[in-house]
Amino acid sequence: MYKDRIFLFGNRFINRMDTGLLEAALQYVDFDEAGLAFETLCDHICEYDILISQEEYVEAIDLALDMEFDINMARYTCMKALIR
């Protein structure tokens, strides 16, 4: 259900995130672990201080809410600080 949205979100970070990290995170989707894939992408964005746009942040929050994740978690508050 969320597979396509996660791939679209992840593909926004081609050439901005290490290719190996990006591919490894997205591989979780192939193992029916969409939530883990998305959370891993968000964690990498924070851990490696990857700047994001307001649009990317909104997309991430919308996806997190749709997946019923707690948007008060550190990974999401950290992403807000990385908006350029």
Buried (B, 14 or more C-beta within 10 A) or exposed (E): EBEEBBEEBBEBBEEEBEEEBBEEBBEBBEEEEBBEBBBBBBBBBBEEEBEBEEEBBEBBBEBBEEBEBEBEEEBBEBBEEBEE
